[in-house]
Amino acid sequence: MSTVPEALSVSGAAAPASSPLAGTSGGAGGAGVPGAKEPRRPFGRWFRETGWRHIIGIVMLVFAGFPLVYVLSASLNPGGTLLTANNLFANVDLGAYIALFQDPLRPYGNWFVNTIFIGLTTSFFTVVLCALAAYAFSRLRFSGRRFGLLTLLLVQMFPQLLAVVAIFLLMSAIGDIFPALGLNSQLGLIMVYLGGALGVNTFLMYGFFNTVPASIDEAAKIDGAGHARIFFTIILRLVAPVLAVIGLLSFIGTTNDFLIASIILVDPDKQTLAVGLYQFVSQETARNWSVFAAGAVLAAILPMALFLSLQRFIVGGLTAGSVK
């Protein structure tokens, strides 16, 4: 009956040096104790290691966020000018958002719908065309393959402004034969955008397609799959990140385009947001910057929503194809 107390007394007589209990009563600052607070690093050492990164991050956040805050403040300013918007959120009024949808000569609702239709349609077919072209350049071997890749890349070096006159004359001539694809046609504008979609997007997809092992294609061919089945059922699922990136970049570029859209679309009911919003500030005696800022804030909602929903694909899609 006395073995248990004796065992306890023996085991509790002295703790081994390697025991976690050793050092609890001694040592500087409680070193070695689980959960003990480590000594603080000197400010100079902290600044050299990580502190300067925090400062750069804060500066970049303020640099990128201030224009957004200023536009939001201007949209809530009842004065209609930018001079009174210098004091951020000094006056808050939703009148600009209400007036945005009450002007019959400036149908903002139609502009918003037109922008969504043109942007989504263009981005969808841009992804399809670029994916087909990139797959052909990556997997097939044919004469003129290298020349075609270099041509697609070199064409993008010329600014779009050089082709404005040619595009206008071409669309005017097409409109005489096919009015649905000529001037003042949204389908014609989509065709123009698709014509300029190939190039850097195809080159980016080409680099991403090269990261997919060709052994996958060979295994599928052994099972009897053709190029079409391999492309639509296997390859597209593996290159989903770059598809999302190309679709997002195409949508943003289409919705932000002003030059081509202002030349082709003449009817106010068919114009996009980039062209229509300019009417609020284009007239010298009737400028309303508050309404313009309100329209810009609402126009940024859809691209921001697409960016947040596709954010997990963006980094992988941009970097994976850049090493090839």
Secondary structure, 3 states (H helix, E strand, C coil): CCHHHHHHHHHCCCCCCCCCCCCCCCCHHHCCCCCCCCCCCCHHHHHHHHHHHHHHHHHHHHHHHHHHHHHHHHHCCCCCCCHHHCCCCCCCCCHHHHHCCCCCCCCHHHHHHHHHHHHHHHHHHHHHHHHHHHHHHHHCCCCCHHHHHHHHHHHCCCCHHHHHHHHHHHHHHHHHHCHHHCCCCHHHHHHHHHHCCCCHHHHHHHHHHHCCCHHHHHHHHHCCCCHHHHHHHHHHHHCHHHHHHHHHHHHHHHHHCCHHHHHHCCCHHHCCHHHHCCHHHHCCCCCCHHHHHHHHHHHCHHHHHHHHHCHHHHHHHHHHHHHC
